[in-house]
Amino acid sequence: MSFDLAVWPEPAVITAEEAARKYAEFAAREPAAVPADPRALAFHRELTARYPSLRDLPVEELENSPWNGDPVVLGEAVLITMSWSTADAAVLFVWELAERHMLVLFDPQGPTVYSPPMLRRDSMSVLAACDGTRVENPDAAQIEAVLGRLSAKNWFAVLERGDHYVQVGVGERAATRSPWLALEHREGLPDRHFRVQVADPARIVRAFTGFAAGDGGWRDGFDWQRVAY
């Protein structure tokens, strides 16, 4: 089983669902069916300079390569297939390289989209959890699903937009105990950091959903306490 990634340029932020559709279209292409985009070629060139293609490696070095198959340029996209056992260091390099080349990085295993810096903006929100989940511009169903997986091990989730965020924690590491959850939000500066304990998970979901939608009333109904540093 392989660990797959893909990169390509986008003019604006896209959802994981949109990225999955594009990835399927790229994967169905025949090599050389579409002219290679210069941005994809530049990314591929730098990627294979760091981790050479399998066909360029001596036999004795093949087992040290992260590739399950050579990275391939398909029009504006580069599709990457790695071995799970050797993927970790290469994945970090692929992400850093996508950032430098201003390309979207798509992880179909998630599915997860990582937008390049030029697409990031204060209006874009990112939902992340302790278990490694990351969702850009999550909808209500995605928020409910991520928060529904909170546990003693997967103990926090945070939804960020610019320098504002709302987060929730459970258990001792969040300085709370069942049935309470610690809900916090911060509005820029540290002195605008607030906390409240909530027993009803549905209220947490509504708070996150309201924050994601830009509804300023999501804070109402909570007995917020300022967090002192």
MDAnalysis code that builds the backbone (N, CA, C; Angstrom):
import MDAnalysis as mda
import numpy as np

u = mda.Universe.empty(687, n_residues=229, atom_resindex=np.repeat(np.arange(229), 3), trajectory=True)
u.add_TopologyAttr("name", ["N", "CA", "C"] * 229)
u.add_TopologyAttr("resid", np.arange(1, 230))
u.add_TopologyAttr("resname", ["MET", "SER", "PHE", "ASP", "LEU", "ALA", "VAL", "TRP", "PRO", "GLU", "PRO", "ALA", "VAL", "ILE", "THR", "ALA", "GLU", "GLU", "ALA", "ALA", "ARG", "LYS", "TYR", "ALA", "GLU", "PHE", "ALA", "ALA", "ARG", "GLU", "PRO", "ALA", "ALA", "VAL", "PRO", "ALA", "ASP", "PRO", "ARG", "ALA", "LEU", "ALA", "PHE", "HIS", "ARG", "GLU", "LEU", "THR", "ALA", "ARG", "TYR", "PRO", "SER", "LEU", "ARG", "ASP", "LEU", "PRO", "VAL", "GLU", "GLU", "LEU", "GLU", "ASN", "SER", "PRO", "TRP", "ASN", "GLY", "ASP", "PRO", "VAL", "VAL", "LEU", "GLY", "GLU", "ALA", "VAL", "LEU", "ILE", "THR", "MET", "SER", "TRP", "SER", "THR", "ALA", "ASP", "ALA", "ALA", "VAL", "LEU", "PHE", "VAL", "TRP", "GLU", "LEU", "ALA", "GLU", "ARG", "HIS", "MET", "LEU", "VAL", "LEU", "PHE", "ASP", "PRO", "GLN", "GLY", "PRO", "THR", "VAL", "TYR", "SER", "PRO", "PRO", "MET", "LEU", "ARG", "ARG", "ASP", "SER", "MET", "SER", "VAL", "LEU", "ALA", "ALA", "CYS", "ASP", "GLY", "THR", "ARG", "VAL", "GLU", "ASN", "PRO", "ASP", "ALA", "ALA", "GLN", "ILE", "GLU", "ALA", "VAL", "LEU", "GLY", "ARG", "LEU", "SER", "ALA", "LYS", "ASN", "TRP", "PHE", "ALA", "VAL", "LEU", "GLU", "ARG", "GLY", "ASP", "HIS", "TYR", "VAL", "GLN", "VAL", "GLY", "VAL", "GLY", "GLU", "ARG", "ALA", "ALA", "THR", "ARG", "SER", "PRO", "TRP", "LEU", "ALA", "LEU", "GLU", "HIS", "ARG", "GLU", "GLY", "LEU", "PRO", "ASP", "ARG", "HIS", "PHE", "ARG", "VAL", "GLN", "VAL", "ALA", "ASP", "PRO", "ALA", "ARG", "ILE", "VAL", "ARG", "ALA", "PHE", "THR", "GLY", "PHE", "ALA", "ALA", "GLY", "ASP", "GLY", "GLY", "TRP", "ARG", "ASP", "GLY", "PHE", "ASP", "TRP", "GLN", "ARG", "VAL", "ALA", "TYR"])
u.atoms.positions = np.array([
    [0.839, -1.190, 0.000],
    [0.000, 0.000, 0.000],
    [0.877, 1.244, 0.000],
    [0.542, 2.230, -0.820],
    [1.365, 3.426, -0.947],
    [0.734, 4.613, -0.229],
    [1.573, 5.603, 0.041],
    [1.133, 6.878, 0.596],
    [1.258, 7.889, -0.532],
    [0.141, 8.495, -0.906],
    [0.097, 9.328, -2.102],
    [-0.099, 10.802, -1.761],
    [0.483, 11.665, -2.591],
    [0.319, 13.107, -2.490],
    [0.250, 13.678, -3.901],
    [-0.225, 14.894, -4.006],
    [-0.223, 15.588, -5.294],
    [-0.111, 17.080, -5.041],
    [0.502, 17.779, -5.978],
    [0.595, 19.236, -5.899],
    [0.175, 19.821, -7.237],
    [-0.424, 21.018, -7.192],
    [-0.788, 21.743, -8.405],
    [-1.134, 23.181, -8.037],
    [-1.143, 24.092, -8.980],
    [-1.476, 25.496, -8.686],
    [-2.982, 25.711, -8.640],
    [-3.405, 26.645, -7.813],
    [-4.813, 27.059, -7.719],
    [-4.874, 28.571, -7.579],
    [-5.890, 29.219, -8.153],
    [-6.032, 30.667, -7.998],
    [-6.687, 31.069, -6.686],
    [-7.334, 30.103, -6.003],
    [-8.046, 30.405, -4.758],
    [-8.104, 29.138, -3.912],
    [-8.484, 29.317, -2.643],
    [-8.630, 28.179, -1.733],
    [-9.702, 27.233, -2.258],
    [-9.428, 25.921, -2.200],
    [-10.417, 24.924, -2.593],
    [-10.681, 23.986, -1.428],
    [-11.838, 23.341, -1.445],
    [-12.204, 22.390, -0.406],
    [-11.549, 21.040, -0.675],
    [-11.564, 20.177, 0.338],
    [-11.023, 18.829, 0.166],
    [-11.807, 18.061, -0.891],
    [-13.127, 18.299, -0.959],
    [-13.948, 17.606, -1.954],
    [-13.572, 18.048, -3.366],
    [-13.376, 19.341, -3.560],
    [-12.960, 19.840, -4.874],
    [-11.582, 19.292, -5.246],
    [-10.689, 19.266, -4.273],
    [-9.347, 18.752, -4.525],
    [-9.387, 17.264, -4.873],
    [-10.245, 16.515, -4.202],
    [-10.348, 15.079, -4.485],
    [-10.822, 14.839, -5.916],
    [-11.767, 15.660, -6.387],
    [-12.238, 15.514, -7.768],
    [-11.115, 15.825, -8.759],
    [-10.363, 16.884, -8.486],
    [-9.263, 17.230, -9.387],
    [-8.185, 16.146, -9.360],
    [-7.893, 15.629, -8.181],
    [-6.882, 14.584, -8.058],
    [-7.267, 13.360, -8.876],
    [-8.534, 12.982, -8.823],
    [-9.000, 11.838, -9.610],
    [-8.832, 12.103, -11.104],
    [-9.096, 13.336, -11.518],
    [-8.925, 13.692, -12.933],
    [-7.454, 13.615, -13.336],
    [-6.570, 14.125, -12.490],
    [-5.142, 14.053, -12.787],
    [-4.683, 12.597, -12.882],
    [-5.117, 11.780, -11.908],
    [-4.681, 10.387, -11.846],
    [-5.146, 9.590, -13.058],
    [-6.232, 10.026, -13.678],
    [-6.775, 9.312, -14.843],
    [-6.085, 9.722, -16.141],
    [-5.245, 10.746, -16.110],
    [-4.575, 11.221, -17.321],
    [-3.478, 10.253, -17.768],
    [-3.294, 10.209, -19.053],
    [-2.157, 9.492, -19.612],
    [-0.942, 10.425, -19.594],
    [0.227, 9.899, -19.243],
    [1.437, 10.740, -19.294],
    [1.615, 11.367, -20.674],
    [1.973, 12.640, -20.670],
    [2.206, 13.420, -21.898],
    [0.931, 13.735, -22.669],
    [-0.240, 13.389, -22.107],
    [-1.504, 13.724, -22.777],
    [-1.767, 15.215, -22.738],
    [-1.227, 15.888, -21.706],
    [-1.377, 17.335, -21.541],
    [0.024, 17.932, -21.395],
    [0.304, 19.053, -22.054],
    [1.635, 19.672, -21.918],
    [1.971, 19.967, -20.458],
    [3.205, 19.728, -20.084],
    [3.646, 19.953, -18.710],
    [3.707, 21.438, -18.399],
    [3.160, 21.808, -17.256],
    [3.188, 23.191, -16.797],
    [4.585, 23.508, -16.249],
    [5.156, 24.684, -16.549],
    [6.495, 25.034, -16.048],
    [6.597, 24.971, -14.533],
    [5.509, 25.318, -13.814],
    [5.552, 25.278, -12.352],
    [5.666, 23.843, -11.852],
    [4.951, 22.933, -12.507],
    [5.039, 21.524, -12.129],
    [6.424, 20.974, -12.429],
    [6.979, 21.368, -13.566],
    [8.318, 20.902, -13.922],
    [9.371, 21.410, -12.933],
    [9.244, 22.680, -12.510],
    [10.209, 23.242, -11.557],
    [10.127, 22.515, -10.221],
    [8.897, 22.236, -9.767],
    [8.717, 21.483, -8.517],
    [9.330, 20.099, -8.654],
    [9.019, 19.406, -9.746],
    [9.513, 18.047, -9.962],
    [11.039, 18.029, -10.018],
    [11.618, 19.003, -10.674],
    [13.068, 19.078, -10.795],
    [13.730, 19.196, -9.422],
    [13.199, 20.068, -8.576],
    [13.786, 20.247, -7.237],
    [13.511, 19.037, -6.349],
    [12.338, 18.435, -6.499],
    [11.997, 17.253, -5.706],
    [12.934, 16.100, -6.021],
    [13.157, 15.842, -7.303],
    [13.994, 14.702, -7.679],
    [15.490, 15.000, -7.545],
    [15.839, 16.272, -7.383],
    [17.225, 16.592, -7.047],
    [17.519, 16.156, -5.616],
    [16.510, 16.267, -4.751],
    [16.667, 15.852, -3.348],
    [16.475, 14.342, -3.205],
    [15.449, 13.812, -3.836],
    [15.158, 12.378, -3.793],
    [15.088, 11.875, -5.237],
    [16.187, 11.359, -5.786],
    [16.222, 10.985, -7.208],
    [15.169, 9.944, -7.578],
    [14.763, 9.987, -8.841],
    [13.841, 8.995, -9.372],
    [14.451, 7.600, -9.254],
    [13.594, 6.601, -9.149],
    [14.071, 5.230, -8.991],
    [14.953, 4.796, -10.151],
    [14.617, 5.246, -11.351],
    [15.391, 4.827, -12.524],
    [16.799, 5.413, -12.523],
    [17.035, 6.428, -11.682],
    [18.357, 7.059, -11.624],
    [19.209, 6.554, -10.475],
    [18.684, 5.611, -9.697],
    [19.398, 5.124, -8.520],
    [20.080, 3.783, -8.794],
    [21.259, 3.590, -8.218],
    [21.868, 2.255, -8.267],
    [20.984, 1.264, -7.509],
    [21.046, 0.023, -7.876],
    [20.202, -1.012, -7.264],
    [20.365, -1.042, -5.754],
    [21.596, -0.859, -5.290],
    [21.854, -0.964, -3.842],
    [21.244, 0.197, -3.052],
    [20.833, 1.265, -3.725],
    [20.246, 2.403, -3.015],
    [18.723, 2.456, -3.109],
    [18.115, 1.548, -3.835],
    [16.667, 1.586, -4.046],
    [15.887, 1.477, -2.746],
    [16.372, 0.657, -1.826],
    [15.618, 0.448, -0.577],
    [15.612, 1.677, 0.314],
    [16.516, 2.625, 0.073],
    [16.546, 3.855, 0.869],
    [15.693, 4.968, 0.271],
    [15.145, 4.750, -0.919],
    [14.330, 5.770, -1.562],
    [12.933, 5.808, -0.956],
    [12.343, 7.003, -0.830],
    [10.968, 7.076, -0.321],
    [9.937, 6.692, -1.383],
    [10.357, 6.566, -2.644],
    [9.383, 6.395, -3.725],
    [8.910, 4.955, -3.874],
    [7.599, 4.821, -4.042],
    [7.009, 3.561, -4.471],
    [6.962, 3.506, -5.990],
    [6.923, 4.673, -6.600],
    [6.982, 4.858, -8.044],
    [7.501, 6.254, -8.275],
    [8.073, 6.503, -9.427],
    [8.651, 7.824, -9.680],
    [7.584, 8.920, -9.671],
    [7.867, 10.085, -9.066],
    [6.953, 11.232, -9.177],
    [6.729, 11.561, -10.648],
    [5.495, 11.858, -11.008],
    [5.173, 12.068, -12.416],
    [4.471, 13.405, -12.614],
    [4.855, 14.124, -13.663],
    [4.215, 15.384, -14.036],
    [3.083, 15.078, -15.002],
    [1.879, 15.537, -14.644],
    [0.697, 15.346, -15.478],
    [0.051, 16.714, -15.695],
    [0.491, 17.408, -16.736],
    [-0.008, 18.759, -16.967],
    [0.488, 19.709, -15.909],
    [-0.427, 20.315, -15.155],
    [-0.055, 21.256, -14.094],
    [0.172, 20.585, -12.751],
    [-0.021, 19.269, -12.700],
    [0.078, 18.549, -11.431],
    [1.307, 17.639, -11.392],
    [1.769, 17.383, -10.154],
    [2.785, 16.358, -9.920],
    [2.176, 15.353, -8.955],
    [2.121, 14.093, -9.355],
    [1.596, 13.027, -8.509],
    [2.758, 12.259, -7.906],
    [2.644, 11.994, -6.617],
    [3.752, 11.430, -5.842],
    [3.256, 10.183, -5.124],
    [4.025, 9.098, -5.232],
    [3.676, 7.831, -4.591],
    [4.845, 7.379, -3.735],
    [4.602, 7.247, -2.436],
    [5.665, 6.908, -1.493],
    [5.362, 5.626, -0.742],
    [6.407, 5.076, -0.164],
    [6.261, 3.947, 0.744],
    [5.932, 4.480, 2.131],
    [4.967, 3.869, 2.799],
    [4.593, 4.320, 4.144],
    [5.779, 4.271, 5.097],
    [6.638, 3.284, 4.945],
    [7.727, 3.089, 5.909],
    [8.806, 4.152, 5.807],
    [8.904, 4.834, 4.672],
    [9.964, 5.831, 4.491],
    [9.425, 7.213, 4.166],
    [8.133, 7.438, 4.387],
    [7.490, 8.669, 3.924],
    [7.770, 9.895, 4.788],
    [7.998, 9.736, 6.081],
    [7.957, 10.869, 7.008],
    [8.821, 12.055, 6.592],
    [10.118, 11.835, 6.418],
    [11.011, 12.950, 6.080],
    [10.678, 13.525, 4.714],
    [10.334, 12.659, 3.755],
    [10.021, 13.131, 2.410],
    [8.746, 13.960, 2.400],
    [7.755, 13.592, 3.204],
    [6.501, 14.349, 3.254],
    [6.767, 15.781, 3.699],
    [7.586, 15.950, 4.709],
    [7.911, 17.297, 5.188],
    [8.588, 18.102, 4.090],
    [9.489, 17.483, 3.340],
    [10.160, 18.192, 2.250],
    [9.171, 18.553, 1.144],
    [8.259, 17.634, 0.815],
    [7.247, 17.910, -0.211],
    [6.398, 19.106, 0.204],
    [5.985, 19.150, 1.473],
    [5.176, 20.271, 1.965],
    [5.951, 21.583, 1.873],
    [7.203, 21.580, 2.324],
    [8.009, 22.803, 2.264],
    [8.221, 23.249, 0.811],
    [8.430, 22.288, -0.069],
    [8.646, 22.598, -1.476],
    [7.371, 23.157, -2.118],
    [6.224, 22.587, -1.779],
    [4.948, 23.105, -2.289],
    [4.731, 24.539, -1.821],
    [5.097, 24.834, -0.575],
    [4.976, 26.197, -0.066],
    [5.843, 27.155, -0.887],
    [7.076, 26.752, -1.154],
    [7.990, 27.632, -1.889],
    [7.536, 27.859, -3.329],
    [6.955, 26.836, -3.925],
    [6.506, 26.949, -5.314],
    [5.060, 27.431, -5.422],
    [4.457, 27.778, -4.286],
    [3.093, 28.302, -4.249],
    [2.090, 27.341, -4.877],
    [2.195, 26.071, -4.504],
    [1.303, 25.038, -5.014],
    [0.450, 24.469, -3.889],
    [-0.757, 24.096, -4.221],
    [-1.612, 23.359, -3.295],
    [-1.019, 21.971, -3.094],
    [-0.994, 21.505, -1.850],
    [-0.602, 20.127, -1.552],
    [-1.848, 19.365, -1.117],
    [-2.124, 18.248, -1.793],
    [-3.316, 17.448, -1.486],
    [-2.900, 16.075, -0.986],
    [-3.468, 15.704, 0.168],
    [-3.266, 14.381, 0.759],
    [-4.570, 13.604, 0.617],
    [-4.676, 12.682, -0.353],
    [-5.933, 11.955, -0.554],
    [-6.258, 10.978, 0.550],
    [-5.284, 10.674, 1.414],
    [-5.576, 9.767, 2.526],
    [-6.533, 10.402, 3.524],
    [-6.505, 11.751, 3.628],
    [-7.337, 12.458, 4.606],
    [-8.827, 12.394, 4.305],
    [-9.304, 13.030, 3.227],
    [-8.496, 13.891, 2.367],
    [-8.254, 15.254, 3.010],
    [-7.073, 15.828, 2.750],
    [-6.690, 17.100, 3.352],
    [-6.018, 17.980, 2.315],
    [-6.351, 19.273, 2.327],
    [-5.737, 20.256, 1.442],
    [-4.861, 21.189, 2.267],
    [-3.653, 21.449, 1.780],
    [-2.758, 22.422, 2.401],
    [-2.540, 23.549, 1.391],
    [-3.079, 24.724, 1.696],
    [-2.994, 25.859, 0.769],
    [-1.650, 26.564, 0.900],
    [-1.096, 27.067, -0.207],
    [0.164, 27.805, -0.132],
    [-0.046, 29.191, 0.468],
    [1.038, 29.842, 0.889],
    [0.918, 31.131, 1.583],
    [0.120, 32.180, 0.835],
    [0.242, 32.252, -0.493],
    [-0.437, 33.320, -1.217],
    [-1.953, 33.182, -1.177],
    [-2.464, 31.976, -0.871],
    [-3.910, 31.770, -0.798],
    [-4.459, 31.958, 0.613],
    [-3.558, 31.978, 1.581],
    [-4.014, 32.126, 2.959],
    [-4.470, 33.557, 3.190],
    [-5.520, 33.691, 3.915],
    [-6.051, 35.017, 4.194],
    [-6.810, 34.966, 5.503],
    [-7.078, 36.134, 6.069],
    [-7.742, 36.177, 7.367],
    [-9.118, 35.534, 7.331],
    [-9.764, 35.509, 6.157],
    [-11.105, 34.931, 6.081],
    [-11.080, 33.414, 6.016],
    [-9.897, 32.804, 5.826],
    [-9.814, 31.359, 5.763],
    [-9.665, 30.789, 7.165],
    [-10.488, 29.822, 7.509],
    [-10.394, 29.187, 8.806],
    [-9.821, 27.788, 8.656],
    [-9.111, 27.342, 9.692],
    [-8.488, 26.019, 9.689],
    [-8.851, 25.317, 10.989],
    [-9.438, 24.127, 10.862],
    [-9.803, 23.306, 12.003],
    [-8.762, 22.206, 12.155],
    [-8.157, 22.096, 13.326],
    [-7.146, 21.073, 13.578],
    [-7.442, 20.392, 14.912],
    [-7.045, 19.129, 15.019],
    [-7.260, 18.367, 16.249],
    [-5.988, 17.633, 16.622],
    [-5.960, 17.155, 17.845],
    [-4.793, 16.476, 18.396],
    [-4.424, 15.228, 17.601],
    [-5.397, 14.593, 16.952],
    [-5.135, 13.359, 16.208],
    [-4.545, 13.600, 14.830],
    [-4.220, 14.851, 14.507],
    [-3.621, 15.168, 13.221],
    [-4.603, 15.648, 12.173],
    [-5.890, 15.657, 12.496],
    [-6.900, 16.155, 11.565],
    [-6.637, 17.618, 11.234],
    [-6.817, 17.979, 9.958],
    [-6.700, 19.381, 9.532],
    [-7.678, 19.604, 8.402],
    [-8.606, 20.564, 8.580],
    [-9.621, 20.863, 7.572],
    [-9.645, 22.370, 7.339],
    [-9.470, 22.777, 6.083],
    [-9.553, 24.194, 5.740],
    [-11.002, 24.552, 5.426],
    [-11.452, 25.708, 5.942],
    [-12.821, 26.189, 5.734],
    [-13.849, 25.086, 5.975],
    [-13.852, 24.509, 7.198],
    [-14.758, 23.391, 7.464],
    [-16.220, 23.817, 7.450],
    [-17.093, 22.911, 7.000],
    [-18.527, 23.171, 7.089],
    [-19.057, 22.597, 8.397],
    [-20.363, 22.753, 8.652],
    [-20.945, 22.342, 9.931],
    [-20.775, 20.845, 10.160],
    [-20.959, 20.038, 9.115],
    [-20.838, 18.589, 9.256],
    [-19.411, 18.183, 9.604],
    [-18.427, 18.844, 8.982],
    [-17.031, 18.528, 9.278],
    [-16.665, 18.927, 10.704],
    [-17.159, 20.073, 11.143],
    [-16.902, 20.499, 12.521],
    [-17.487, 19.500, 13.505],
    [-18.728, 19.093, 13.289],
    [-19.377, 18.139, 14.194],
    [-18.623, 16.813, 14.206],
    [-18.149, 16.368, 13.059],
    [-17.429, 15.100, 12.982],
    [-16.113, 15.166, 13.747],
    [-15.360, 16.263, 13.570],
    [-14.068, 16.404, 14.255],
    [-14.274, 16.489, 15.764],
    [-15.226, 17.305, 16.208],
    [-15.460, 17.449, 17.645],
    [-16.038, 16.168, 18.239],
    [-16.737, 15.394, 17.436],
    [-17.291, 14.131, 17.920],
    [-16.240, 13.082, 18.205],
    [-15.030, 13.300, 17.720],
    [-13.941, 12.336, 17.959],
    [-13.058, 12.720, 19.144],
    [-13.413, 13.783, 19.868],
    [-12.631, 14.161, 21.047],
    [-12.652, 13.045, 22.076],
    [-11.515, 12.837, 22.725],
    [-11.393, 11.770, 23.722],
    [-10.241, 12.104, 24.656],
    [-9.971, 11.223, 25.613],
    [-8.857, 11.445, 26.529],
    [-7.537, 11.498, 25.768],
    [-7.429, 10.739, 24.680],
    [-6.200, 10.734, 23.883],
    [-6.202, 11.863, 22.856],
    [-7.312, 12.021, 22.157],
    [-7.462, 13.102, 21.170],
    [-8.164, 14.260, 21.886],
    [-7.396, 14.987, 22.680],
    [-7.997, 15.782, 23.755],
    [-8.280, 17.244, 23.417],
    [-7.883, 17.738, 22.248],
    [-8.222, 19.129, 21.935],
    [-8.463, 19.309, 20.443],
    [-9.199, 20.380, 20.133],
    [-9.407, 20.816, 18.750],
    [-9.413, 22.329, 18.750],
    [-8.920, 22.919, 17.670],
    [-8.857, 24.374, 17.579],
    [-9.275, 24.797, 16.172],
    [-10.031, 25.883, 16.115],
    [-10.472, 26.463, 14.845],
    [-9.909, 27.878, 14.779],
    [-9.025, 28.128, 13.814],
    [-8.311, 29.399, 13.722],
    [-8.715, 30.172, 12.482],
    [-8.748, 31.500, 12.643],
    [-8.886, 32.411, 11.505],
    [-8.021, 33.621, 11.805],
    [-6.929, 33.769, 11.053],
    [-6.002, 34.855, 11.348],
    [-5.449, 34.704, 12.762],
    [-5.501, 35.777, 13.554],
    [-5.019, 35.699, 14.931],
    [-6.165, 35.509, 15.932],
    [-7.323, 35.056, 15.466],
    [-8.455, 34.713, 16.317],
    [-8.657, 33.199, 16.291],
    [-9.067, 32.641, 17.406],
    [-9.368, 31.214, 17.397],
    [-10.357, 30.865, 18.502],
    [-10.980, 29.694, 18.322],
    [-11.780, 29.076, 19.366],
    [-11.262, 27.653, 19.510],
    [-11.136, 27.179, 20.742],
    [-10.608, 25.843, 20.955],
    [-11.351, 25.160, 22.101],
    [-11.270, 23.839, 22.112],
    [-11.914, 23.058, 23.159],
    [-10.949, 21.974, 23.612],
    [-10.946, 21.702, 24.910],
    [-10.109, 20.647, 25.464],
    [-10.890, 19.806, 26.456],
    [-10.481, 18.543, 26.586],
    [-11.132, 17.635, 27.527],
    [-10.069, 16.979, 28.409],
    [-10.444, 16.673, 29.636],
    [-9.554, 15.930, 30.520],
    [-8.568, 16.784, 31.283],
    [-7.633, 16.103, 31.946],
    [-6.699, 16.773, 32.842],
    [-5.807, 17.781, 32.134],
    [-5.418, 17.475, 30.900],
    [-4.535, 18.402, 30.179],
    [-5.235, 19.708, 29.837],
    [-6.554, 19.683, 29.835],
    [-7.329, 20.907, 29.616],
    [-7.827, 21.480, 30.942],
    [-7.313, 20.924, 32.067],
    [-7.689, 21.375, 33.416],
    [-9.191, 21.260, 33.633],
    [-9.761, 20.142, 33.198],
    [-11.181, 19.894, 33.410],
    [-11.399, 18.394, 33.539],
    [-12.588, 18.000, 33.950],
    [-12.907, 16.582, 34.055],
    [-14.358, 16.355, 33.657],
    [-14.640, 15.138, 33.211],
    [-15.973, 14.780, 32.717],
    [-17.042, 15.148, 33.738],
    [-18.193, 15.709, 33.282],
    [-18.621, 15.876, 31.896],
    [-18.227, 17.217, 31.279],
    [-17.357, 17.962, 31.964],
    [-17.061, 19.318, 31.516],
    [-16.031, 19.332, 30.398],
    [-16.196, 20.301, 29.497],
    [-15.219, 20.588, 28.459],
    [-14.790, 22.038, 28.612],
    [-13.514, 22.306, 28.344],
    [-12.991, 23.667, 28.450],
    [-13.071, 24.329, 27.078],
    [-13.897, 25.362, 26.972],
    [-14.036, 26.124, 25.732],
    [-13.293, 27.445, 25.898],
    [-12.400, 27.760, 24.964],
    [-11.627, 28.999, 25.042],
    [-11.672, 29.718, 23.697],
    [-11.540, 31.036, 23.753],
    [-11.364, 31.786, 22.514],
    [-10.432, 32.956, 22.752],
    [-9.736, 33.331, 21.697],
    [-8.784, 34.437, 21.775],
    [-8.982, 35.349, 20.577],
    [-8.949, 36.638, 20.848],
    [-9.157, 37.643, 19.811],
    [-7.888, 38.475, 19.675],
    [-6.899, 37.912, 19.013],
    [-5.663, 38.653, 18.776],
    [-4.729, 38.632, 19.964],
    [-4.695, 39.697, 20.725],
    [-3.729, 39.863, 21.801],
    [-4.023, 38.929, 22.975],
    [-2.981, 38.558, 23.756],
    [-3.162, 37.647, 24.880],
    [-4.193, 38.103, 25.914],
    [-4.363, 39.426, 26.096],
    [-5.326, 39.889, 27.088],
    [-6.766, 39.751, 26.609],
    [-6.948, 39.232, 25.393],
    [-8.284, 38.959, 24.873],
    [-8.501, 37.457, 24.755],
    [-8.042, 36.727, 25.791],
    [-8.165, 35.268, 25.843],
    [-9.166, 34.922, 26.947],
    [-10.213, 34.159, 26.594],
    [-11.302, 33.868, 27.522],
    [-11.562, 32.361, 27.584],
    [-12.144, 31.936, 28.711],
    [-12.368, 30.506, 28.945],
    [-13.673, 30.306, 29.700],
    [-14.318, 29.169, 29.416],
    [-15.512, 28.778, 30.152],
    [-15.601, 27.254, 30.127],
    [-16.178, 26.659, 31.166],
    [-16.408, 25.217, 31.169],
    [-17.851, 24.931, 30.772],
    [-18.007, 23.968, 29.871],
    [-19.313, 23.653, 29.287],
    [-19.549, 22.154, 29.391],
    [-20.743, 21.756, 29.821],
    [-21.053, 20.334, 29.970],
    [-21.742, 19.738, 28.743],
    [-22.334, 20.581, 27.908],
    [-23.117, 20.106, 26.770],
    [-22.279, 20.176, 25.486],
    [-21.873, 19.032, 24.916],
    [-21.056, 19.068, 23.691],
    [-21.745, 19.776, 22.527],
    [-23.072, 19.758, 22.490],
    [-23.789, 20.415, 21.389],
    [-23.538, 21.919, 21.401],
    [-23.370, 22.501, 22.583],
    [-23.074, 23.936, 22.661],
    [-21.686, 24.237, 22.107],
    [-20.757, 23.315, 22.310],
    [-19.416, 23.472, 21.757],
    [-19.485, 23.470, 20.228],
    [-20.236, 22.520, 19.682],
    [-20.382, 22.430, 18.228],
    [-20.986, 23.721, 17.674],
    [-22.026, 24.244, 18.351],
    [-22.657, 25.477, 17.881],
    [-21.694, 26.655, 17.940],
    [-20.856, 26.701, 18.977],
    [-19.874, 27.783, 19.088],
    [-18.870, 27.723, 17.940],
    [-18.344, 26.541, 17.663],
    [-17.382, 26.376, 16.572],
    [-18.027, 26.711, 15.230],
    [-19.250, 26.247, 15.044],
    [-19.950, 26.491, 13.777],
    [-20.217, 27.979, 13.581],
    [-20.629, 28.663, 14.657],
    [-20.863, 30.105, 14.573],
    [-19.595, 30.870, 14.278],
    [-18.486, 30.472, 14.911],
    [-17.193, 31.114, 14.653],
    [-16.810, 30.930, 13.186],
    [-16.975, 29.706, 12.671],
    [-16.617, 29.416, 11.283],
    [-17.446, 30.238, 10.314],
    [-18.707, 30.479, 10.661],
    [-19.611, 31.225, 9.785],
    [-19.448, 32.729, 9.915],
    [-18.625, 33.171, 10.877],
    [-18.450, 34.606, 11.087],
    [-19.609, 35.245, 11.813],
    [-20.388, 34.446, 12.533],
    [-21.538, 34.938, 13.286],
    [-21.061, 35.407, 14.663],
    [-21.029, 36.725, 14.874],
    [-20.525, 37.271, 16.133],
    [-21.317, 36.863, 17.352],
    [-22.540, 36.362, 17.179],
    [-23.352, 35.973, 18.317],
    [-22.993, 34.636, 18.922],
    [-21.987, 33.942, 18.354],
    [-21.642, 32.614, 18.873],
    [-21.137, 32.672, 20.321],
    [-20.626, 33.829, 20.754],
    [-20.106, 33.959, 22.123],
    [-21.214, 34.089, 23.168],
    [-22.426, 34.451, 22.723],
    [-23.514, 34.749, 23.658],
    [-23.932, 33.501, 24.449],
    [-24.345, 33.735, 25.691],
    [-24.865, 32.656, 26.514],
    [-23.829, 31.921, 27.331],
    [-22.562, 32.322, 27.224],
    [-21.490, 31.697, 27.995],
    [-20.996, 32.660, 29.072],
    [-20.633, 32.117, 30.227],
    [-20.096, 32.922, 31.326],
    [-18.576, 32.973, 31.194],
    [-18.101, 33.759, 30.231],
    [-16.673, 33.800, 29.932],
    [-15.875, 34.402, 31.081],
    [-14.700, 33.833, 31.315],
    [-13.729, 34.361, 32.284],
    [-12.418, 34.647, 31.546],
    [-11.868, 35.825, 31.797],
    [-10.612, 36.157, 31.155],
    [-9.492, 35.251, 31.675],
    [-8.647, 34.751, 30.787],
    [-7.505, 33.936, 31.165],
    [-6.327, 34.843, 31.457],
    [-5.789, 34.749, 32.658],
    [-4.671, 35.612, 33.070],
    [-3.358, 34.913, 32.793],
    [-2.348, 35.690, 32.308],
    [-1.011, 35.154, 32.044],
    [-0.018, 35.803, 32.991],
])
